[in-house]
Amino acid sequence: MSHNETGRQCVNQFFHQSGDIIGAALSGSAQLQHPDGSGLRLSAPDSGMRLVVRDDWQRDQVALISGGGSGHEPAHAGFVGAGMLTAAVCGELFASPTVEAVLAALREVTGDAGTLLIVKNYTGDRLNFGLAAERARQEGLKVEMVIVADDVALPDNPQPRGLAGTLLVHKIAGALAAGGADLEEVTAVARRVADSCSTLGMALDVGRHPGKPREPRAPELGLGIHGEPGATTLEFGSHAGDCDVHALMDQVVAALIQGHSRKEAGGDLPATGHLLMINDLGGCSALERAVLLDEALAHPSLKALGIHAVVGPQPLMTSLDMHGFSLTLLPLDGLLEEALDARCAPRAWPGVQRVVPLAHFTPRQEGGRAVQDASTLAERARAKADCQARAAREGRARVALPGDPQVEQRLRAVLEVLLASEVDLDRLDAISGDGDTGTTFAGGARAVLEALEDCELACGDSGELMTSIGKQLAYGMGGSSGVLLSTLFTAAATRWKTQASEADARAPASLGQRWHEALDHGVGRMQHYGGAVRGDRSLLDALLPALDALQASVQGEQQASVQGEQQASVQGEQQASMQSERIDWAAMARAARQGADATAEMTKARAGRSAYVPSSHLVGHNDPGAEAVARVFEALADAAEEAAG
């Protein structure tokens, strides 16, 4: 195998190409202390076993041992520590540890109080842990075993699999053992928890073994933690973006509730309700986990059960990097709640969190748009209706922007172009950034459009219009682009209003002059705060050429000035705006387009996220911000041509 072939195999995973992957993972974890100052001991590498044992163990309490195949991290080694497991026995990937390894762990930790083995219901685990228990008893050790079979995917399965519910057994049994309970009591409670908890998993993609390609599989409901086929193939795409999470959660919860109702211990709702554990199977992002939590807590069936406590959402019992999750239900009583709340040392245990009612508040934003509850939305709807009715009574027409008798039409044209360009701009940004330019500009367009629909834009007053647009972009656009463009419009509005106060002290400026001066000032303030200049491969590379074209248009207007335009005053702005305009919108659009296209030849960006991207990713592709600006001016030019025609 060539060096390049080797590189291609490992490029997407941080694993050893050869050697002891599992041993290296355990070695790394064992070098960190728990918060309580305790730590872990590992069996010697030359022993051929992978045993993880508490370094503070005194053999004066009931010991807990669990384990199984590796690939489920942090289970099981990650839960070794005071208040949970005493030892974990780790096998190869998805393969049970040997009888000798389990027996060695029993010999290492078992004292007079005895040991409880907590075993997932897989044939290899049952056989190896079971035979080790028998041999340990022959040696005079006191050993009990609890088998966890919490999977409810297959109603007629005589041997349900052991899944994430095993961790609840670890936690509750560990708390009882730490509290001094004897082996009989610890075993009885552990068995009750194992028998009463229910788990169901689903995944969009199965896990990938180190150095091997991922097996192509359809999304499945009820698959096992070793990638065993699920009970049902789901009608969704193979990626999270192709599925409706709400509908997906409906299917998972419905099957889980149905399976849970078959459990004898799940027949009667305990007075204290249920615990819900949300387990990331290894490939979900933190954002996805938060969405899954929200969907689960909002689900009517789970609400009806009474979900009072939650564990997760966290990777707890994974299946390598399987892109999926599992839900576990456990009926609670006072004893179990106390055991779950008891402190423990392992870092991997996320703790139990109580569920409280969701509370909202309405942020106040001076002059801006507040987050709205139902009553606020109703009030806004009434205000909008009143605004429209008043306009109809007064026979008011929409006020035109300077240079165009139909400002709303022109503004809508720009907003529609930005909304229609969302996918194109996102795709362009994905080449050199994080793929959200289209989403960002579309968000700003939606905020402005909503304000326009709600009669909140002073379309007949250019200064107030720019002020309002600046506020809407700050509210709805987000990211650095939203702040920069909000700065542009806000500063331009300030300059526009200043021009009005200066009008008496100088000859009246033409409309084009006022627009150029205001926008030039706004761009200057945007550059002051943003730091970008022409040639930095940013939206300025399209915006500045358009302003140059506007300036040229203004100079042409001055040379062929018309008496009516020269007499326009600030108070007569609307009348002046309705006159024949001298701004060459087509020239501005051409300049913006040429500037945007020129960014495709720029090999180095000096602003934004593209500044961190190699030149090979930039050449041949327009900067997405510059492309957005070019499309805006093209929309303005088209609207002007349509109005003129």
Secondary structure, DSSP 8 states (H G I E B T S, - for coil): --HHHHHHHHTTS-S-SSS-HHHHHHHHHHTS--TTS--EEE--GGGT--EEEETT--S-S-EEEEEEEESSTTTTGGGBSTTSBSEEEEEEET----HHHHHHHHHHH--TT-EEEEEES-HHHHHHHHHHHHHHHHTT--EEEEEE--B-S-TT-SS----THHHHHHHHHHHHHHTT--HHHHHHHHHHHHHH-EEEEEEEE----TTS-------EES--TT----SEE-SS-SSGGGS-HHHHHHHHHHHHHHHHHTSGGGSS--TT-EEEEEEE-B---HHHHHHHHHHHHH-HHHHHH-EEEEEEEEESS--TTBEEEEEEEEE--HHHHHHHHS----TT---EEE-----------TTS-----HHHHHHHHHHHHHHHHHHHHHT------TT-S-HHHHHHHHHHHHHHTHHHHHHHHHHHS-S-HHHHHHHHHHHHHHHHHTT-S-TT-HHHHHHHHHHHHHHHT-HHHHHHHHHHHHHHHHHHHHHHHHGGGS----HHHHHHHHHHHHHHHHHHHH---TTSSSTHHHHHHHHHHHHHHHHHHHHT--HHHHT--STTHHHHHTS-----HHHHHHHHHHHHHHGGG-----SSGGGGS-GGGTTTS--HHHHHHHHHHHHHHHHHHHHH-
